[in-house]
């Protein structure tokens, strides 16, 4: 249940430690470039489509939620080794005009630890790395859910705290 790029990083790390870390760099850059292409495609044409369906009612609430917390839906799947849906959220980030710099930084903050962890794990566990990851898939899913919930609550806390701070200044 490990993605193709993840498996390639692990296989190269098992074969040669240096190649594993080079593969981690290449995977990170490839992921950034590929996701930025998708992001800009969505940015070019997706805003009109989303505006039509997210300007009122539930769509407007979803848009407001995504603007506030949606980058978590990019960060968590990009970080966790278990394949989680990412492309839909990349498309949403582009269409909802998230800053390309912010998007890139969040994606890099997730992909760098992911791929370097896989390279490191491959050098430590060797050929047992992929079976180890498959065996622990449910634990990894639980970690992703806890991570998402924890980050979501932290963002809400900081947001409310800053609102109260500015309200107190008035």
DSSP file (Angstrom, degrees, kcal/mol; ACC not computed):
  #  RESIDUE AA STRUCTURE BP1 BP2  ACC     N-H-->O    O-->H-N    N-H-->O    O-->H-N    TCO  KAPPA ALPHA  PHI   PSI    X-CA   Y-CA   Z-CA
    1    1 A X              0   0    0      0, 0.0    82,-1.0     0, 0.0     2,-0.4   0.000 360.0 360.0 360.0  25.8    0.0    0.0    0.0
    2    2 A X  B     -A   82   0A   0     80,-0.1    80,-0.1     1,-0.1    79,-0.0  -0.862 360.0-111.3-103.9 139.3    3.0    2.3   -0.6
    3    3 A X     >  -     0   0    0     78,-0.6     4,-2.6    -2,-0.4     5,-0.2  -0.134  28.2-106.5 -66.1 164.8    3.0    4.5   -3.7
    4    4 A X  H  > S+     0   0    0      1,-0.2     4,-2.2     2,-0.2     5,-0.1   0.888 118.8  46.6 -61.4 -44.3    5.3    4.0   -6.6
    5    5 A X  H  > S+     0   0    0      2,-0.2     4,-2.4     1,-0.2    -1,-0.2   0.903 112.4  51.8 -66.7 -40.5    7.6    6.9   -5.9
    6    6 A X  H  > S+     0   0    0      1,-0.2     4,-2.2     2,-0.2    -2,-0.2   0.941 110.8  47.6 -58.7 -47.7    7.8    5.9   -2.2
    7    7 A X  H  X S+     0   0    0     -4,-2.6     4,-3.0     1,-0.2    -2,-0.2   0.886 110.0  52.9 -62.8 -39.3    8.7    2.4   -3.2
    8    8 A X  H  X S+     0   0    0     -4,-2.2     4,-2.5     2,-0.2     5,-0.2   0.914 108.3  49.8 -63.6 -42.9   11.4    3.6   -5.6
    9    9 A X  H  X S+     0   0    0     -4,-2.4     4,-2.1     2,-0.2    -1,-0.2   0.926 113.9  46.4 -60.1 -44.3   13.0    5.8   -2.9
   10   10 A X  H  X S+     0   0    0     -4,-2.2     4,-2.5     2,-0.2    -2,-0.2   0.937 111.6  50.2 -64.5 -47.2   13.0    2.7   -0.6
   11   11 A X  H  X S+     0   0    0     -4,-3.0     4,-2.1     1,-0.2    -2,-0.2   0.907 113.1  46.3 -60.4 -42.7   14.4    0.4   -3.2
   12   12 A X  H  X S+     0   0    0     -4,-2.5     4,-2.6     1,-0.2     8,-0.6   0.871 111.6  51.6 -68.5 -35.6   17.2    2.8   -4.1
   13   13 A X  H  < S+     0   0    0     -4,-2.1    -2,-0.2     6,-0.2    -1,-0.2   0.870 109.7  50.0 -67.7 -36.0   18.0    3.3   -0.4
   14   14 A X  H  < S+     0   0    0     -4,-2.5    -2,-0.2     1,-0.2     3,-0.2   0.915 114.3  45.0 -66.0 -42.2   18.2   -0.4    0.2
   15   15 A X  H  < S-     0   0    0     -4,-2.1     2,-0.3     1,-0.3    -2,-0.2   0.894 136.0  -3.6 -69.7 -40.7   20.6   -0.8   -2.8
   16   16 A X     X  -     0   0    0     -4,-2.6     4,-2.1    -5,-0.1    -1,-0.3  -0.888  58.8-142.4-159.9 120.1   22.8    2.2   -1.9
   17   17 A X  H  > S+     0   0    0     -2,-0.3     4,-1.7     1,-0.2     5,-0.2   0.888 103.8  49.8 -52.3 -47.3   22.4    4.7    0.9
   18   18 A X  H  > S+     0   0    0      1,-0.2     4,-2.1     2,-0.2    -1,-0.2   0.895 109.6  51.3 -62.0 -41.2   23.6    7.6   -1.2
   19   19 A X  H  > S+     0   0    0     -7,-0.3     4,-2.7     1,-0.2    -6,-0.2   0.860 105.2  57.7 -64.8 -34.4   21.2    6.8   -4.0
   20   20 A X  H  X S+     0   0    0     -4,-2.1     4,-1.7    -8,-0.6    -7,-0.2   0.918 109.2  43.4 -61.5 -43.9   18.4    6.6   -1.6
   21   21 A X  H  X S+     0   0    0     -4,-1.7     4,-1.9     2,-0.2    -1,-0.2   0.851 113.2  51.7 -73.2 -33.4   19.0   10.2   -0.4
   22   22 A X  H  X S+     0   0    0     -4,-2.1     4,-2.6     2,-0.2    -2,-0.2   0.896 109.5  51.1 -64.8 -39.2   19.5   11.4   -4.0
   23   23 A X  H  X S+     0   0    0     -4,-2.7     4,-3.0     2,-0.2    -2,-0.2   0.868 106.5  54.8 -64.6 -35.8   16.2    9.7   -4.9
   24   24 A X  H  X S+     0   0    0     -4,-1.7     4,-2.2     2,-0.2    -1,-0.2   0.907 109.6  46.5 -64.0 -41.5   14.6   11.6   -1.9
   25   25 A X  H  X S+     0   0    0     -4,-1.9     4,-2.5     2,-0.2     5,-0.2   0.943 115.0  46.6 -64.3 -47.4   15.8   14.9   -3.4
   26   26 A X  H  X S+     0   0    0     -4,-2.6     4,-2.8     1,-0.2    -2,-0.2   0.900 112.4  50.1 -62.9 -41.2   14.5   13.9   -6.9
   27   27 A X  H  X S+     0   0    0     -4,-3.0     4,-2.5     2,-0.2    -1,-0.2   0.902 111.0  49.8 -64.2 -40.7   11.2   12.7   -5.5
   28   28 A X  H  X S+     0   0    0     -4,-2.2     4,-2.3    -5,-0.2    -2,-0.2   0.941 114.6  43.1 -63.0 -48.2   10.7   16.0   -3.6
   29   29 A X  H  X S+     0   0    0     -4,-2.5     4,-2.7     2,-0.2     5,-0.2   0.903 114.6  50.6 -66.4 -40.7   11.5   18.2   -6.6
   30   30 A X  H  X S+     0   0    0     -4,-2.8     4,-2.7    -5,-0.2     5,-0.2   0.900 111.2  48.5 -63.2 -41.0    9.4   16.0   -8.9
   31   31 A X  H  X S+     0   0    0     -4,-2.5     4,-2.6    -5,-0.2     5,-0.3   0.916 112.1  49.0 -64.4 -43.5    6.5   16.1   -6.5
   32   32 A X  H  X S+     0   0    0     -4,-2.3     4,-2.2    -5,-0.2    -2,-0.2   0.943 114.6  44.3 -61.8 -48.1    6.8   19.9   -6.2
   33   33 A X  H  X S+     0   0    0     -4,-2.7     4,-2.1     2,-0.2    -2,-0.2   0.940 115.6  47.1 -63.8 -47.8    7.0   20.4  -10.0
   34   34 A X  H  X S+     0   0    0     -4,-2.7     4,-1.9     1,-0.2    -1,-0.2   0.906 114.7  45.6 -61.9 -42.9    4.1   18.0  -10.8
   35   35 A X  H  X S+     0   0    0     -4,-2.6     4,-2.6    -5,-0.2    -1,-0.2   0.843 110.3  54.1 -71.6 -32.3    1.8   19.4   -8.1
   36   36 A X  H  X S+     0   0    0     -4,-2.2     4,-2.7    -5,-0.3     5,-0.2   0.882 106.3  52.9 -67.3 -36.6    2.6   23.0   -9.2
   37   37 A X  H  X S+     0   0    0     -4,-2.1     4,-2.1     2,-0.2    -2,-0.2   0.955 113.2  43.2 -60.1 -49.2    1.6   22.2  -12.7
   38   38 A X  H  X S+     0   0    0     -4,-1.9     4,-2.4     1,-0.2    -2,-0.2   0.900 112.6  54.3 -62.0 -41.6   -1.7   20.8  -11.5
   39   39 A X  H  X S+     0   0    0     -4,-2.6     4,-2.1     1,-0.2    -2,-0.2   0.920 110.9  44.5 -57.7 -47.6   -2.1   23.8   -9.2
   40   40 A X  H  X S+     0   0    0     -4,-2.7     4,-1.9     2,-0.2    -1,-0.2   0.822 109.8  55.1 -73.2 -30.8   -1.6   26.3  -12.0
   41   41 A X  H  X S+     0   0    0     -4,-2.1     4,-1.8    -5,-0.2     5,-0.4   0.941 112.2  44.2 -62.1 -46.0   -3.9   24.5  -14.3
   42   42 A X  H  X>S+     0   0    0     -4,-2.4     4,-2.5     1,-0.2     5,-0.6   0.871 111.0  54.6 -65.5 -36.6   -6.6   24.7  -11.6
   43   43 A X  H  <5S+     0   0    0     -4,-2.1     4,-0.4    -5,-0.2    -1,-0.2   0.873 108.3  49.8 -64.9 -36.8   -5.8   28.3  -11.0
   44   44 A X  H  <5S+     0   0    0     -4,-1.9    -2,-0.2     1,-0.1    -1,-0.2   0.917 133.0   6.8 -70.2 -44.5   -6.2   29.2  -14.7
   45   45 A X  H  X5S+     0   0    0     -4,-1.8     4,-0.9    -5,-0.1     3,-0.2   0.626 114.2  72.0-116.9 -15.7   -9.6   27.5  -15.2
   46   46 A X  H  X5S+     0   0    0     -4,-2.5     4,-3.0    -5,-0.4     5,-0.3   0.762  81.9  70.0 -79.4 -25.0  -11.0   26.3  -11.9
   47   47 A X  H  ><S+     0   0    0     -5,-0.6     4,-2.7    -4,-0.4    -1,-0.2   0.907  99.6  48.9 -61.8 -42.3  -11.9   29.6  -10.2
   48   48 A X  H  > S+     0   0    0     -3,-0.2     4,-1.7     2,-0.2    -1,-0.2   0.927 114.2  46.3 -62.9 -44.1  -14.8   30.2  -12.6
   49   49 A X  H  X S+     0   0    0     -4,-0.9     4,-1.3     1,-0.2    -2,-0.2   0.947 115.8  44.7 -62.6 -49.4  -16.2   26.7  -12.1
   50   50 A X  H  X S+     0   0    0     -4,-3.0     4,-2.1     1,-0.2    -2,-0.2   0.871 108.4  57.5 -65.6 -36.0  -15.8   26.9   -8.3
   51   51 A X  H  X S+     0   0    0     -4,-2.7     4,-0.6    -5,-0.3    -1,-0.2   0.901 104.2  53.3 -61.0 -39.2  -17.2   30.4   -8.1
   52   52 A X  H  < S+     0   0    0     -4,-1.7    -1,-0.2     1,-0.2    -2,-0.2   0.873 121.0  30.7 -62.3 -37.0  -20.4   29.1   -9.8
   53   53 A X  H  < S+     0   0    0     -4,-1.3    -2,-0.2    -3,-0.2    -1,-0.2   0.517 123.7  43.4-103.8  -6.3  -20.8   26.3   -7.2
   54   54 A X  H  < S+     0   0    0     -4,-2.1     9,-0.2     5,-0.1    -2,-0.2   0.152  83.3  90.9-125.7  21.2  -19.3   27.8   -4.1
   55   55 A X  S  < S+     0   0    0     -4,-0.6     2,-0.3    -3,-0.2    -1,-0.1   0.686  92.7  27.3 -91.0 -16.7  -20.6   31.4   -3.9
   56   56 A X  S >> S-     0   0    0     -4,-0.1     3,-0.9    -5,-0.1     4,-0.9  -0.940 107.9 -10.5-138.7 162.0  -23.7   30.6   -1.9
   57   57 A X  H 3> S-     0   0    0     -2,-0.3     4,-1.8     1,-0.2     3,-0.4  -0.155 123.3  -5.3  59.6-137.7  -25.0   28.1    0.7
   58   58 A X  H 3> S+     0   0    0      1,-0.2     4,-2.5     2,-0.2    -1,-0.2   0.849 134.0  58.1 -61.2 -36.3  -23.0   25.0    1.5
   59   59 A X  H <> S+     0   0    0     -3,-0.9     4,-2.4     1,-0.2    -1,-0.2   0.887 105.2  49.7 -61.5 -39.4  -20.5   25.8   -1.2
   60   60 A X  H  X S+     0   0    0     -4,-0.9     4,-2.4    -3,-0.4    -1,-0.2   0.886 110.5  50.3 -67.5 -38.7  -19.7   29.2    0.3
   61   61 A X  H  X S+     0   0    0     -4,-1.8     4,-2.4     2,-0.2    -2,-0.2   0.906 110.8  49.5 -65.2 -40.5  -19.1   27.5    3.7
   62   62 A X  H  X S+     0   0    0     -4,-2.5     4,-2.9     2,-0.2    -2,-0.2   0.922 110.4  50.5 -63.2 -43.4  -16.8   25.0    2.1
   63   63 A X  H  X S+     0   0    0     -4,-2.4     4,-2.4     2,-0.2    -2,-0.2   0.932 111.6  47.6 -59.7 -47.0  -14.9   27.8    0.4
   64   64 A X  H  X S+     0   0    0     -4,-2.4     4,-1.7     1,-0.2    -1,-0.2   0.900 113.1  49.0 -62.6 -40.9  -14.5   29.7    3.7
   65   65 A X  H  X>S+     0   0    0     -4,-2.4     4,-3.5     1,-0.2     5,-0.6   0.933 111.5  49.0 -63.6 -45.2  -13.4   26.5    5.4
   66   66 A X  H  X5S+     0   0    0     -4,-2.9     4,-1.8     1,-0.2     5,-0.4   0.895 108.3  53.0 -64.8 -39.2  -10.9   25.7    2.7
   67   67 A X  H  <5S+     0   0    0     -4,-2.4    -1,-0.2    -5,-0.2    -2,-0.2   0.895 119.4  36.2 -61.2 -38.5   -9.4   29.1    2.8
   68   68 A X  H  <5S+     0   0    0     -4,-1.7    -2,-0.2    -5,-0.2    -1,-0.2   0.916 141.5   4.5 -80.6 -45.6   -8.9   28.8    6.5
   69   69 A X  H ><5S+     0   0    0     -4,-3.5     3,-2.0    -5,-0.2     4,-0.5   0.439  95.5 103.4-122.7  -3.9   -7.9   25.2    7.0
   70   70 A X  T ><< +     0   0    0     -4,-1.8     3,-1.3    -5,-0.6     4,-0.5   0.743  69.3  69.1 -63.2 -26.2   -7.7   23.6    3.5
   71   71 A X  T >> S+     0   0    0     -5,-0.4     4,-2.8     1,-0.3     3,-0.6   0.731  89.5  66.4 -68.1 -16.8   -3.9   23.6    3.3
   72   72 A X  H <> S+     0   0    0     -3,-2.0     4,-2.5     1,-0.2     5,-0.3   0.856  94.3  58.4 -63.5 -33.8   -4.1   20.9    6.0
   73   73 A X  H <4 S+     0   0    0     -3,-1.3     4,-0.3    -4,-0.5    -1,-0.2   0.639 111.8  41.1 -73.3 -12.7   -5.7   18.7    3.3
   74   74 A X  H <> S+     0   0    0     -3,-0.6     4,-1.5    -4,-0.5    -2,-0.2   0.821 116.0  48.8 -92.1 -45.7   -2.6   19.2    1.2
   75   75 A X  H  X S+     0   0    0     -4,-2.8     4,-1.5     2,-0.2     5,-0.2   0.932 109.0  48.6 -63.0 -51.1   -0.1   18.9    4.1
   76   76 A X  H >X S+     0   0    0     -4,-2.5     4,-2.5     1,-0.2     3,-0.5   0.940 114.6  42.1 -63.9 -51.2   -1.3   15.7    5.7
   77   77 A X  H 34 S+     0   0    0     -5,-0.3     7,-0.3    -4,-0.3    -1,-0.2   0.839 114.5  53.5 -65.0 -28.7   -1.7   13.5    2.6
   78   78 A X  H 3< S+     0   0    0     -4,-1.5    -1,-0.2     1,-0.1    -2,-0.2   0.768 115.6  40.3 -73.7 -24.0    1.6   14.9    1.3
   79   79 A X  H << S+     0   0    0     -4,-1.5    -2,-0.2    -3,-0.5    -3,-0.2   0.886  97.6  80.0 -89.5 -44.9    3.4   13.9    4.5
   80   80 A X  S  < S-     0   0    0     -4,-2.5     4,-0.2    -5,-0.2    34,-0.0  -0.423  71.5-139.8 -75.6 138.9    2.0   10.5    5.4
   81   81 A X  S    S+     0   0    0     -2,-0.1   -78,-0.6     2,-0.1     2,-0.2   0.794  79.8  91.5 -68.9 -30.3    3.4    7.5    3.6
   82   82 A X  B    S-A    2   0A   0      1,-0.1     2,-0.4   -80,-0.1   -80,-0.1  -0.495  95.0-105.0 -66.7 129.6    0.0    5.8    3.2
   83   83 A X        +     0   0    0    -82,-1.0     2,-0.3    -2,-0.2    -1,-0.1  -0.413  51.2 170.0 -62.2 117.4   -1.6    6.9   -0.1
   84   84 A X        -     0   0    0     -2,-0.4     2,-0.1    -7,-0.3    57,-0.0  -0.894  45.7 -83.5-122.2 154.6   -4.3    9.5    0.7
   85   85 A X        +     0   0    0     -2,-0.3    -8,-0.2     1,-0.2    -7,-0.1  -0.389  58.6 151.0 -62.6 129.2   -6.1   11.7   -1.9
   86   86 A X    >>  +     0   0    0     -2,-0.1     4,-2.0    -9,-0.1     3,-0.6   0.633  54.5  70.6-125.3 -37.5   -4.1   14.7   -2.7
   87   87 A X  H 3> S+     0   0    0      1,-0.3     4,-2.8     2,-0.2     5,-0.2   0.864  95.5  55.5 -59.5 -40.9   -4.9   15.8   -6.2
   88   88 A X  H 3> S+     0   0    0      1,-0.2     4,-2.1     2,-0.2    -1,-0.3   0.893 111.4  45.0 -58.3 -39.8   -8.4   17.1   -5.4
   89   89 A X  H <> S+     0   0    0     -3,-0.6     4,-2.4     2,-0.2    -1,-0.2   0.812 110.4  53.3 -77.0 -30.4   -7.0   19.3   -2.7
   90   90 A X  H  X S+     0   0    0     -4,-2.0     4,-2.2     2,-0.2    -2,-0.2   0.926 111.0  47.8 -65.3 -44.7   -4.2   20.6   -5.0
   91   91 A X  H  X S+     0   0    0     -4,-2.8     4,-2.8     1,-0.2    -2,-0.2   0.916 112.2  49.4 -60.4 -43.6   -6.8   21.4   -7.6
   92   92 A X  H  X S+     0   0    0     -4,-2.1     4,-2.5    -5,-0.2    -2,-0.2   0.912 109.0  52.1 -63.2 -42.7   -8.9   23.2   -4.9
   93   93 A X  H  <>S+     0   0    0     -4,-2.4     5,-2.6     1,-0.2    -1,-0.2   0.908 113.5  44.4 -61.3 -41.6   -5.9   25.2   -3.7
   94   94 A X  H ><5S+     0   0    0     -4,-2.2     3,-1.4     3,-0.2    -2,-0.2   0.942 115.0  46.8 -67.2 -47.1   -5.2   26.4   -7.2
   95   95 A X  H 3<5S+     0   0    0     -4,-2.8    -2,-0.2     1,-0.3    -1,-0.2   0.826 111.1  51.9 -66.4 -31.7   -8.8   27.2   -8.0
   96   96 A X  T 3<5S-     0   0    0     -4,-2.5    -1,-0.3    -5,-0.2    -2,-0.2   0.270 115.6-116.7 -91.1  12.7   -9.3   29.0   -4.7
   97   97 A X  T < 5 +     0   0    0     -3,-1.4    -3,-0.2     1,-0.2     2,-0.1   0.848  44.2 178.4  58.7  43.1   -6.2   31.1   -5.4
   98   98 A X      < -     0   0    0     -5,-2.6    -1,-0.2    -6,-0.2     2,-0.1  -0.479  46.6 -89.0 -64.4 146.6   -4.0   30.0   -2.6
   99   99 A X     >  -     0   0    0      1,-0.2     4,-2.8    -2,-0.1     5,-0.2  -0.384  29.7-137.1 -59.2 131.1   -0.6   31.8   -2.8
  100  100 A X  H  > S+     0   0    0      1,-0.2     4,-2.5     2,-0.2     5,-0.2   0.856 105.6  51.9 -59.6 -34.3    1.8   29.7   -5.0
  101  101 A X  H  > S+     0   0    0      2,-0.2     4,-2.7     1,-0.2    -1,-0.2   0.940 110.9  46.4 -66.9 -46.5    4.5   30.4   -2.5
  102  102 A X  H  > S+     0   0    0      1,-0.2     4,-2.3     2,-0.2     5,-0.2   0.928 113.9  49.1 -60.5 -45.6    2.4   29.2    0.5
  103  103 A X  H  X S+     0   0    0     -4,-2.8     4,-2.5     1,-0.2    -1,-0.2   0.932 112.6  47.7 -58.8 -47.5    1.3   26.1   -1.4
  104  104 A X  H  X S+     0   0    0     -4,-2.5     4,-2.7     1,-0.2     5,-0.2   0.905 111.7  49.5 -62.7 -43.4    4.9   25.3   -2.4
  105  105 A X  H  X S+     0   0    0     -4,-2.7     4,-2.4     2,-0.2    -1,-0.2   0.899 112.5  47.1 -64.8 -40.4    6.2   25.8    1.2
  106  106 A X  H  X S+     0   0    0     -4,-2.3     4,-1.1    -5,-0.2    -2,-0.2   0.916 113.1  48.7 -67.6 -42.3    3.5   23.6    2.7
  107  107 A X  H  X S+     0   0    0     -4,-2.5     4,-3.0    -5,-0.2     3,-0.5   0.926 113.8  46.2 -63.3 -44.1    4.1   20.9    0.1
  108  108 A X  H  X S+     0   0    0     -4,-2.7     4,-2.2     1,-0.2     5,-0.4   0.883 106.6  58.7 -65.1 -38.2    7.9   21.0    0.7
  109  109 A X  H  < S+     0   0    0     -4,-2.4     4,-0.4    -5,-0.2    -1,-0.2   0.776 116.4  36.0 -62.2 -24.7    7.3   20.9    4.4
  110  110 A X  H  X S+     0   0    0     -4,-1.1     4,-1.6    -3,-0.5    -2,-0.2   0.859 118.2  46.8 -93.1 -44.0    5.5   17.6    3.9
  111  111 A X  H  X S+     0   0    0     -4,-3.0     4,-2.7     2,-0.2     5,-0.4   0.863 104.2  59.3 -72.7 -37.3    7.5   16.0    1.1
  112  112 A X  H  X S+     0   0    0     -4,-2.2     4,-2.2    -5,-0.2     5,-0.3   0.966 111.4  39.5 -59.3 -54.0   11.0   16.6    2.4
  113  113 A X  H  > S+     0   0    0     -4,-0.4     4,-2.2    -5,-0.4     5,-0.2   0.894 115.7  54.6 -63.4 -35.7   10.4   14.7    5.7
  114  114 A X  H  X S+     0   0    0     -4,-1.6     4,-2.0     2,-0.2    -2,-0.2   0.969 114.4  36.4 -60.7 -55.1    8.4   12.0    3.9
  115  115 A X  H  X S+     0   0    0     -4,-2.7     4,-2.1     1,-0.2    -1,-0.2   0.861 118.4  49.3 -72.6 -35.0   10.9   11.1    1.3
  116  116 A X  H  X S+     0   0    0     -4,-2.2     4,-2.5    -5,-0.4    -1,-0.2   0.855 110.0  52.8 -72.2 -32.3   14.0   11.5    3.5
  117  117 A X  H  X S+     0   0    0     -4,-2.2     4,-3.2    -5,-0.3    -2,-0.2   0.924 109.7  49.0 -62.9 -44.1   12.3    9.3    6.2
  118  118 A X  H  X S+     0   0    0     -4,-2.0     4,-2.4     2,-0.2    -2,-0.2   0.901 111.8  48.5 -63.9 -40.1   11.7    6.6    3.5
  119  119 A X  H  X S+     0   0    0     -4,-2.1     4,-1.7     2,-0.2    -1,-0.2   0.931 114.1  46.5 -63.8 -44.5   15.3    6.8    2.4
  120  120 A X  H  X S+     0   0    0     -4,-2.5     4,-1.5     1,-0.2    -2,-0.2   0.928 112.5  49.8 -63.0 -45.1   16.5    6.6    6.0
  121  121 A X  H  X S+     0   0    0     -4,-3.2     4,-3.2     1,-0.2     5,-0.5   0.895 108.2  54.1 -61.6 -40.1   14.1    3.7    6.8
  122  122 A X  H  X S+     0   0    0     -4,-2.4     4,-1.2     1,-0.2    -1,-0.2   0.863 108.2  49.3 -61.7 -36.6   15.4    1.9    3.7
  123  123 A X  H  < S+     0   0    0     -4,-1.7    -1,-0.2     2,-0.1    -2,-0.2   0.780 117.9  41.1 -73.9 -24.9   18.9    2.2    4.9
  124  124 A X  H  < S+     0   0    0     -4,-1.5    -2,-0.2    -3,-0.2    -3,-0.2   0.896 126.5  27.5 -88.0 -45.3   18.0    0.9    8.3
  125  125 A X  H >< S-     0   0    0     -4,-3.2     3,-1.6     1,-0.2    -3,-0.2   0.625  86.1-168.3 -96.7 -14.2   15.5   -2.0    7.5
  126  126 A X  G ><  -     0   0    0     -4,-1.2     3,-2.0    -5,-0.5     4,-0.3  -0.350  69.3  -2.7  63.7-138.0   16.8   -2.9    4.1
  127  127 A X  G 3  S+     0   0    0      1,-0.3     4,-0.4     2,-0.1    -1,-0.3   0.600 128.4  67.4 -66.4  -9.7   14.6   -5.3    2.2
  128  128 A X  G <> S+     0   0    0     -3,-1.6     4,-2.1     1,-0.2    -1,-0.3   0.459  75.8  90.9 -86.3  -0.7   12.1   -5.5    5.1
  129  129 A X  H <> S+     0   0    0     -3,-2.0     4,-2.4     2,-0.2     5,-0.2   0.946  85.9  44.0 -63.2 -52.3   11.1   -1.8    4.7
  130  130 A X  H  > S+     0   0    0     -4,-0.3     4,-2.5    -3,-0.2     5,-0.2   0.919 115.2  48.0 -64.5 -44.1    8.2   -2.2    2.3
  131  131 A X  H  > S+     0   0    0     -4,-0.4     4,-2.5     1,-0.2    -1,-0.2   0.899 110.9  53.7 -60.7 -36.8    6.7   -5.2    4.2
  132  132 A X  H  X S+     0   0    0     -4,-2.1     4,-1.5     2,-0.2    -2,-0.2   0.932 110.1  46.1 -60.5 -46.1    7.1   -3.2    7.4
  133  133 A X  H  < S+     0   0    0     -4,-2.4    -2,-0.2     1,-0.2    -1,-0.2   0.906 113.1  49.4 -65.1 -41.3    5.2   -0.3    5.9
  134  134 A X  H >< S+     0   0    0     -4,-2.5     3,-1.2     1,-0.2    -1,-0.2   0.895 109.7  52.3 -63.5 -38.8    2.5   -2.6    4.6
  135  135 A X  H 3< S+     0   0    0     -4,-2.5     3,-0.3     1,-0.3    -1,-0.2   0.814 113.8  43.2 -66.5 -30.2    2.2   -4.3    8.0
  136  136 A X  T 3X S+     0   0    0     -4,-1.5     4,-2.1     1,-0.2    -1,-0.3   0.053  75.4 119.1-105.3  25.0    1.7   -0.9    9.8
  137  137 A X  H <> S+     0   0    0     -3,-1.2     4,-2.1     1,-0.2    -1,-0.2   0.876  75.5  50.0 -61.0 -39.7   -0.7    0.7    7.3
  138  138 A X  H  > S+     0   0    0     -3,-0.3     4,-2.3     2,-0.2    -1,-0.2   0.872 109.4  51.0 -70.3 -35.4   -3.5    1.1    9.9
  139  139 A X  H  > S+     0   0    0      2,-0.2     4,-2.5     1,-0.2    -1,-0.2   0.903 110.2  50.3 -65.6 -39.4   -1.1    2.7   12.4
  140  140 A X  H  X S+     0   0    0     -4,-2.1     4,-2.1     2,-0.2    -2,-0.2   0.885 109.6  50.7 -65.5 -38.2    0.0    5.2    9.7
  141  141 A X  H  X S+     0   0    0     -4,-2.1     4,-2.2     2,-0.2    -2,-0.2   0.920 110.3  49.7 -63.7 -43.0   -3.6    6.0    8.9
  142  142 A X  H  X S+     0   0    0     -4,-2.3     4,-2.6     1,-0.2     5,-0.2   0.910 109.0  52.3 -61.8 -42.4   -4.3    6.6   12.6
  143  143 A X  H  X S+     0   0    0     -4,-2.5     4,-2.8     1,-0.2    -1,-0.2   0.909 108.5  51.2 -59.4 -42.0   -1.3    8.9   12.7
  144  144 A X  H  X S+     0   0    0     -4,-2.1     4,-2.5     2,-0.2    -1,-0.2   0.903 111.3  47.2 -64.8 -39.9   -2.6   10.9    9.7
  145  145 A X  H  X S+     0   0    0     -4,-2.2     4,-2.6     2,-0.2    -2,-0.2   0.918 114.4  46.2 -67.1 -42.6   -6.0   11.3   11.4
  146  146 A X  H  X S+     0   0    0     -4,-2.6     4,-2.9     2,-0.2     5,-0.2   0.907 113.0  50.7 -65.7 -41.6   -4.5   12.4   14.7
  147  147 A X  H  X S+     0   0    0     -4,-2.8     4,-2.6    -5,-0.2     5,-0.3   0.932 111.7  47.1 -61.3 -46.3   -2.1   14.7   12.9
  148  148 A X  H  X S+     0   0    0     -4,-2.5     4,-2.7     2,-0.2    -2,-0.2   0.946 114.8  46.0 -60.9 -48.7   -4.9   16.3   10.9
  149  149 A X  H  X S+     0   0    0     -4,-2.6     4,-2.5     1,-0.2     5,-0.2   0.916 113.8  48.9 -62.5 -43.4   -7.1   16.7   14.0
  150  150 A X  H  X S+     0   0    0     -4,-2.9     4,-2.2     2,-0.2    -1,-0.2   0.921 114.4  44.1 -63.4 -44.7   -4.2   18.1   16.1
  151  151 A X  H  X S+     0   0    0     -4,-2.6     4,-2.6    -5,-0.2     5,-0.2   0.893 112.5  53.3 -67.2 -38.9   -3.2   20.7   13.4
  152  152 A X  H  X S+     0   0    0     -4,-2.7     4,-2.3    -5,-0.3    -2,-0.2   0.939 111.6  45.1 -60.0 -47.4   -6.8   21.6   12.8
  153  153 A X  H  X S+     0   0    0     -4,-2.5     4,-2.5     1,-0.2    -1,-0.2   0.877 111.9  52.5 -65.7 -37.3   -7.4   22.3   16.5
  154  154 A X  H  X S+     0   0    0     -4,-2.2     4,-2.5     2,-0.2    -1,-0.2   0.912 110.2  47.8 -65.0 -41.8   -4.1   24.2   16.8
  155  155 A X  H  X S+     0   0    0     -4,-2.6     4,-2.7     2,-0.2    -2,-0.2   0.918 112.4  49.3 -65.1 -42.8   -5.0   26.5   13.8
  156  156 A X  H  X S+     0   0    0     -4,-2.3     4,-2.9    -5,-0.2     5,-0.3   0.920 111.5  49.8 -60.6 -43.5   -8.5   27.1   15.3
  157  157 A X  H  X S+     0   0    0     -4,-2.5     4,-2.6     2,-0.2    -2,-0.2   0.941 113.6  44.4 -61.4 -48.9   -6.9   27.9   18.7
  158  158 A X  H  X S+     0   0    0     -4,-2.5     4,-2.4     2,-0.2    -1,-0.2   0.906 114.1  50.7 -63.7 -41.6   -4.4   30.4   17.1
  159  159 A X  H  X S+     0   0    0     -4,-2.7     4,-2.1    -5,-0.2    -2,-0.2   0.937 113.6  43.6 -63.0 -47.5   -7.1   31.9   14.9
  160  160 A X  H  X S+     0   0    0     -4,-2.9     4,-2.4     1,-0.2     5,-0.2   0.893 112.9  53.2 -65.1 -39.1   -9.5   32.5   17.8
  161  161 A X  H  X S+     0   0    0     -4,-2.6     4,-2.0    -5,-0.3    -1,-0.2   0.911 110.0  47.1 -62.6 -42.1   -6.7   33.7   20.0
  162  162 A X  H  X S+     0   0    0     -4,-2.4     4,-2.2     2,-0.2    -1,-0.2   0.864 110.2  53.4 -70.2 -34.0   -5.7   36.3   17.4
  163  163 A X  H  X S+     0   0    0     -4,-2.1     4,-2.2     2,-0.2    -2,-0.2   0.926 110.7  46.6 -63.3 -43.8   -9.4   37.4   17.0
  164  164 A X  H  X S+     0   0    0     -4,-2.4     4,-2.5     2,-0.2    -2,-0.2   0.877 110.2  54.2 -66.3 -36.5   -9.7   38.0   20.7
  165  165 A X  H  X S+     0   0    0     -4,-2.0     4,-1.2     1,-0.2    -1,-0.2   0.936 112.4  42.2 -62.7 -46.3   -6.5   39.9   20.7
  166  166 A X  H  X S+     0   0    0     -4,-2.2     4,-0.8     1,-0.2    -1,-0.2   0.839 113.2  53.4 -71.4 -31.7   -7.6   42.2   18.0
  167  167 A X  H >< S+     0   0    0     -4,-2.2     3,-0.6     1,-0.2    -2,-0.2   0.896 107.3  51.9 -66.5 -40.1  -11.1   42.6   19.6
  168  168 A X  H 3< S+     0   0    0     -4,-2.5    -1,-0.2     1,-0.2    -2,-0.2   0.794 104.3  57.5 -66.5 -27.9   -9.5   43.5   22.9
  169  169 A X  H 3<        0   0    0     -4,-1.2    -1,-0.2     1,-0.2    -2,-0.2   0.747 360.0 360.0 -75.3 -22.9   -7.4   46.2   21.1
  170  170 A X    <<        0   0    0     -4,-0.8    -1,-0.2    -3,-0.6    -2,-0.2   0.481 360.0 360.0 -74.9 360.0  -10.6   48.0   19.8
